[in-house]
């Protein structure tokens, strides 16, 4: 779906932009996350550092690509060539998504597009994170300036390279005098704390949808548990939940980030006896996401006045209701109420990061990632 407002494009957004970034500007953002469901794309109208999403589009990954990306998250035969070919396919899907976003308008109306790529290995302890993408190909196919490779500079500066969205959350959702928590329920869940005094903290809390989706696919053939209905049909197993929560990651202090390399089906199977009902395991995995998020909020921002959810998991009704029960009496709402639909927050963050890069401004937050200092992120591939 592509959505454009009724705006006087030629008059309001000429191809020549304000070089200082103080006026009206359009940037695009493209994100493909750990859930491996496809490409989310947005065009954002920025006035200063705050943006408004004015166009959205999603492109599903073909089943064959999704299966290959799952395989590439582990060592395998001929993986360098396979990764290069997958990066080509992903880049063509990014370009297709951009064309749908533009909906016939010239590429020049958008100053640049921030492209995240598909993470297949995230190993901050070894100072690398691999996102499959060929940004030069996207620039060639679309005639648009592309900003990519956002994580490597933060990693080079001693940071985790993740999460990168808290800086955008602060610009978009921060409210002086009020502490807010923003929870992204993607494949991996992460927490941003927007302090009442302007301080920001952020880190990955653990699995979001990655285990829920994998277990659901294995036992039902469906890519995800729509609305959490299957999980709701089961009963959480307290002993299994305790075993899962004993993983050292949950108790480790930030800065920290994780991924499918750690929390995967093999990790889950190591905790199973083998005689569990599949729906009970699904219910327990839902509670794992709930409890790990709840523990993180209690530790990092016990004064949070409200919690906002985004990411695909925010459309899982059973998960949202369980989080509301766990976090009560704090109100829990969706970022839709703050002006950006839950599906589009991460893509909008990469539009924001692309804007920062083109203006020569830092995009990371050292207090979040652990980097030695603020850094301009990403590399620019001109149109």
SVG drawing of the C-alpha trace seen along z (x, -y; Angstrom):
<svg xmlns="http://www.w3.org/2000/svg" viewBox="-7 -27 44 63">
<polyline fill="none" stroke="black" stroke-width="0.4" points="0.0,0.0 1.3,-3.4 -0.2,-6.5 0.5,-10.1 -1.2,-13.2 -2.6,-16.0 0.5,-18.3 1.6,-20.8 4.8,-18.9 6.4,-21.1 6.0,-24.2 6.7,-22.8 9.5,-20.4 11.7,-21.5 14.7,-19.3 17.1,-21.9 16.9,-21.6 18.0,-23.9 21.6,-22.7 21.4,-23.4 18.4,-21.2 16.3,-23.9 13.3,-23.8 11.0,-21.3 12.8,-18.1 11.9,-14.6 13.9,-11.5 13.0,-7.9 13.8,-5.0 13.9,-1.3 14.1,1.4 14.1,5.2 14.3,6.6 15.1,9.8 11.6,11.1 12.5,11.6 9.0,10.7 10.1,8.2 10.9,4.6 9.2,1.7 9.5,-1.6 8.5,-5.2 8.9,-8.7 9.2,-11.3 8.6,-15.0 11.0,-16.6 10.7,-20.1 13.9,-20.4 14.6,-17.2 11.1,-15.9 9.3,-14.1 5.9,-13.2 5.4,-9.9 3.6,-10.8 4.0,-7.6 4.3,-3.9 4.9,-0.6 5.7,3.0 7.2,5.7 7.1,9.3 10.1,11.5 9.6,14.5 9.6,17.7 12.9,18.8 14.7,15.7 13.4,15.9 14.6,19.5 18.0,18.5 18.4,15.7 17.6,18.0 20.3,20.4 22.8,17.5 22.4,16.6 24.5,19.8 27.8,20.9 27.3,22.9 28.7,24.1 29.6,21.4 28.1,18.8 30.1,15.8 28.6,16.3 25.1,17.1 25.3,13.9 26.2,11.8 23.4,13.2 20.9,12.7 22.1,9.1 21.4,8.5 17.8,9.8 17.2,7.8 18.5,4.6 16.1,5.2 13.2,5.5 14.4,2.3 14.4,0.6 10.9,1.9 9.6,0.6 11.1,-2.8 9.3,-3.0 6.1,-2.1 6.7,-4.8 7.3,-7.4 4.1,-6.4 5.2,-8.0 6.9,-11.1 10.5,-11.9 13.3,-10.5 14.6,-14.0 11.7,-14.9 13.5,-12.8 16.9,-14.0 18.3,-10.6 17.1,-7.2 18.4,-5.5 18.7,-1.7 19.4,0.6 19.8,4.0 19.2,7.4 21.2,8.4 22.5,12.0 25.3,11.8 25.5,9.4 28.6,10.0 29.5,6.8 31.9,8.6 33.9,9.3 33.3,5.8 31.3,6.6 27.7,6.7 26.8,7.8 23.8,6.4 23.2,7.8 22.7,5.0 24.2,3.5 23.5,-0.2 25.3,-1.0 22.8,1.2 19.9,-0.6 21.3,-4.0 21.6,-2.7 18.1,-1.2 16.4,-4.2 18.5,-7.3 18.4,-8.2 21.2,-9.0 21.5,-6.0 22.9,-6.1 23.8,-2.7 26.2,-0.8 25.0,-2.6 26.4,-0.3 30.1,0.1 31.3,-3.3 29.7,-2.9 31.3,0.6 34.7,-0.8 34.4,-3.4 33.9,-0.6 30.1,-0.5 27.6,2.2 26.4,0.8 22.9,1.2 20.3,0.1 20.4,-2.9 16.7,-3.9 16.8,-5.6 18.2,-8.9 15.2,-9.0 12.8,-8.1 14.2,-11.0 13.7,-13.5 10.3,-12.2 8.7,-11.0 10.6,-12.7 8.7,-15.0 10.4,-17.3 9.5,-16.6 8.1,-13.2 9.8,-9.8 8.6,-7.6 9.6,-4.0 9.4,-3.0 9.5,0.8 10.1,2.1 8.7,5.6 10.6,6.8 12.3,10.1 14.5,8.9 12.8,6.5 14.5,3.4 13.8,0.7 14.4,-3.1 14.1,-5.1 13.4,-8.8 14.2,-10.4 12.3,-13.4 15.6,-15.3 16.5,-14.5 18.8,-11.6 18.4,-8.5 19.1,-4.9 18.5,-2.0 19.3,1.7 18.0,5.0 15.9,6.8 15.9,10.2 13.6,12.1 10.6,10.3 9.0,12.3 11.9,14.3 11.2,17.5 7.4,17.0 7.5,16.9 10.0,19.9 8.0,22.1 4.7,21.2 6.1,21.9 7.4,25.3 4.2,26.5 1.4,24.7 3.0,23.9 2.1,20.2 4.8,17.6 3.5,15.9 0.9,16.4 -1.8,14.0 -3.1,12.0 -1.4,14.5 -4.4,16.8 -2.3,20.0 -0.3,18.8 -3.6,18.0 -4.8,21.6 -1.8,22.8 -0.7,22.5 2.7,21.1 5.0,23.6 6.6,21.9 9.6,24.2 10.4,23.7 10.1,19.9 12.5,19.9 14.9,22.0 14.8,19.6 15.2,16.5 18.4,18.0 20.3,17.1 23.0,14.6 22.0,12.1 18.9,11.0 20.9,10.1 23.8,8.4 24.0,4.6 23.7,2.3 25.1,1.4 24.1,4.7 22.5,6.0 21.7,9.4 20.2,11.2 19.2,14.4 22.7,15.8 22.0,16.1 18.2,16.5 17.3,19.2 15.5,22.6 18.7,24.4 18.8,22.2 15.2,23.0 15.5,26.7 18.3,26.9 15.7,25.9 13.0,28.4 12.4,31.9 10.7,32.9 7.3,33.9 5.8,30.3 2.6,29.5 3.6,27.1 0.9,24.6 2.2,24.5 5.7,23.7 4.2,20.9 2.4,19.5 5.7,19.7 7.6,17.9 5.1,15.1 5.6,14.8 9.4,14.8 9.0,11.7 6.7,10.1 8.8,10.9 12.1,9.9 10.6,6.5 9.0,6.1 12.3,6.8 14.2,4.4 11.7,1.6 11.8,2.2 15.6,2.0 16.1,-0.8 13.2,-3.2 11.0,-2.4 9.8,-6.0 8.4,-5.6 5.0,-7.3 3.9,-5.5 5.0,-2.8 4.6,-3.0 4.9,0.1 6.0,0.4 7.2,3.1 5.2,6.0 4.6,7.6 2.5,4.5 -0.2,6.0 -0.2,9.2 -3.2,8.7 -2.4,11.4 1.2,10.1 0.0,6.5 -2.6,7.5 0.0,9.6 2.4,6.6 -0.4,4.4 -1.0,6.8 2.7,7.1 3.4,3.3 0.2,2.2 -0.4,-0.5 1.6,-2.2 -0.5,-2.9 0.6,-1.0 -0.3,-2.4 0.9,-2.1 3.0,-4.7 0.0,-5.2 -1.2,-7.6 2.1,-9.6 1.6,-9.9 3.6,-7.0 2.1,-3.6 3.8,-0.7 4.9,0.9 6.7,-2.2 8.8,-3.5 12.0,-1.7 11.9,-2.6 11.3,-6.2 14.3,-6.0 16.5,-5.2 15.1,-8.1 16.0,-10.3 19.5,-8.7 20.0,-9.3 19.2,-13.0 21.7,-13.2 24.4,-11.6 23.8,-14.0 24.0,-17.0 27.2,-15.7 25.5,-15.2 26.1,-12.3 23.5,-9.6 24.5,-7.3 24.2,-7.9 27.3,-6.8 25.3,-6.3 23.2,-3.7 25.7,-1.9 28.9,-2.3 30.8,-4.0 33.7,-6.3 31.8,-9.3 29.2,-10.7 29.9,-9.6 28.4,-10.4 27.0,-7.1 26.8,-5.5 28.3,-5.9 26.7,-7.9 26.2,-6.5 25.3,-9.5 22.4,-9.3"/>
</svg>
